[in-house]
Structure formats: structure tokens, C-alpha cells
Amino acid sequence: MKIAQVAPPVLSVPPKKYGGTEKIVSHLTEALVERGHEVILYASGDSRTKARLKFTYKKAIGIDYIDPVHYFTHTINAYRDAEKEGVDIIHNHTGQFGIAWAMHSNIPTVTTLHNDYLLIPRTPQQKLFCKTTSYVAISKNQKKRLKGLNFIDVVYNCIDINVYAFSEEKGDYLFFIGNIVPHKGPDIAVKIAKELNEKLIMVGKIDKVQEPFFNEKIKPYVDNKNIFFYTDLPLKKIVELYQHAKCLIFPLQWEEPFGLVMAEAQSCGTPVVAFNRGSVPEVVKHGVTGFVVKTYEEFLKAIENVDKISPKKCRKWVEKMFTIEKMVKHYERVYEKVLSKEGKSS
């Protein structure tokens, strides 16, 4: 197949640090090339890929200065070029920006909803978006919540299990990693650690708009004795923190569509304790690779029981469910299904 992958223009592919969507786009693009497909990646010019790279912006525009004009310009240029290239299918990773342009394209589009871009349709414009493209959800929970969309399948995200290597040796600290925003629950992670008198290591990205939240809810408790916080660590160090953590705590306060950090932790043999929100019960196998809990009290009790979880079972679960190979093969089936529905062959 000749496939166009349209990534967001805000971060390079793969991302230099954080960027879940860009990680997935990179894994998918590189694996498709290795499997013999002709792939064009539309991303920022500082991206690295074995595919043919085309770009509107030489450098990623960055998440601190996002203007819809950048998204639309990047996406429109990608669609126009893909038409000239005669690709078989376009895979849109830019959400509503690609969805809008798909209405004007003769090339079938698959849109992966990396975040909950669309809610239950209420306006004529939203209803039009519902049938514009074939949607892929990244969890069954996300598909269930976003009613009325033309979903063609559910495809779980993947991680590179060679990077997130297994270790059976565990340390004495709890681990939190993620954006420092209220709905990720970093303040609850601090509360849990203090109540249980546990050491907590936190790694997170702080956007400017979230600095007041961090300064009020997190920073006062960072003493570098029991609670540690880092914003800029190399991947090797992050993997080591995953590998030797007592458990990953994921006290999220919203319906998380997937949650790559859960898969990364389990790949390293580290159990996950998380609230039963969004995709959590699909990514964590309760009682086998961690604990999926409903209340704060259950969360505390689960942490006290993580030593009963087998690191090897955590790893085997990820090898079964969340590998690059599994995700890519699933997307190949999605492309074939869409092309078959459109009456086109690959």
C-alpha cells in the first residue's frame, strides 16, 4: 500500500522528550516501511524517519505556541500533496483538522482519536464530522463514550518493549510520571505517598498554564528526601525508574483514552495501581499486573499489596497486548477494511 501518515506539527516524530501521539506515529510509520509499504510521513522537518518525509514547517512549532492556523496549514498541505502523490489511504493523527479536510478529499481517510477530540454530536457540523472519516478508537472505553462516530475498529497503542526492558529487581519507591495537570492526579500521588509514608519519585512536564497548580499542590512537598520531582530526565534514566519502582501509581481524575505510561511500567515488570477510569481496566489486568480500584481507600490498600504481583506476568501481558508488531498488523487490517469498503484495492 501507499500510505500517508499525517502527524501533528507541534512536536517532531519521534518526539525528543514527551509526546504520546508522536511516539505512536513513529512506531507505526517505521514498522510499515519495514513491512514493505510505501509511506509518506507529513510531520515537522526535524523529524527522523525511514519513510519519505514532507513538511510545511522546518521545525516543530512547539506545544507552548499552538495556533490553529499552523494545524490547518500543515494538514491542508499534507492532503493536497497526498492527492498529487496518489496514495491509497491517509491516516490522520491531527484530530479535527484532518477530519475537516477529509470531507474534500477523494482519498479514504482513517482518523485515530489519540485524544477525545469529539464529543457526542450536537451541532450540524459535529454530525457532519461523524461520517467524514473512518474512526479508530484507542480503547473500547473511548469508543463507548464517543457515540455516533463512524468507528471502524479499536486499536490499542503500543510501546517498544526493547526500550522498556524487563527487570525483576524492585526498589522501595512509588513512581508517578505524566503531565502535571489536575486530571492526571499528581497532587493525589503526593497525598498518597505522605499518608503511607512512602518515598515518591515524580517525573512530569509542566506547561506554563499549569505552573500555578504545580507551585501550590506539588512544589511545597518536594523535599528531595521522601518526595522527588524531575522535569527533564534522559529516557535511559526514566526506564530505570520504571524498572525499579515498587509500583506505578496512576491516580487519574478523568476518562483516560489509553495511558501509555501504564504499558511502559508493566513492560518493565512493574505493577500499576490506578483508579478505574477510562481505559485503565483494559490496560491493567486487575489482580495480575496491578490493581484497578474505585476509591481512595482501595488505592492505599492496593499499594500495600503490590508485592503480590508477579513482575514476569506484567511483562507477559504487555508482550501479548501492546507490542509494535501487534498494533501495526491491526492497522494494516484497518486499512484493508477501509479500502474494501471504498471499493478500492491496495
ABEGO torsion letter per residue (X at the ends): XBBBBBBBAABBOBBABBGAAAAAAAAAAAAAAAAGBBBBBBBBAABBBABBBBBABABBAEAABBBAAAAAAAAAAAAAAAAAAGBABBBBAAEAAAAAAAAABABBBBBBBABBABBBBABAAAAAAAAABBBBBABAAAAAABBGBBBABBBBBBBBAAABBBBABBBABBBBBEBBBAAAGAAAAAAAAAAAGBBBBBBBBBBAAAAAAAAAAAAAABAGAABBBBABBBAAAAAAAAAABABBBBBBABBBABGAAAAAAAAAGBBBBBBBBEAAAAABBBGAAEBBBABAAAAAAAAAAAAABBAAAAAAAAAAAABAAAAAAAAAAAAAAAAAAAGBBX
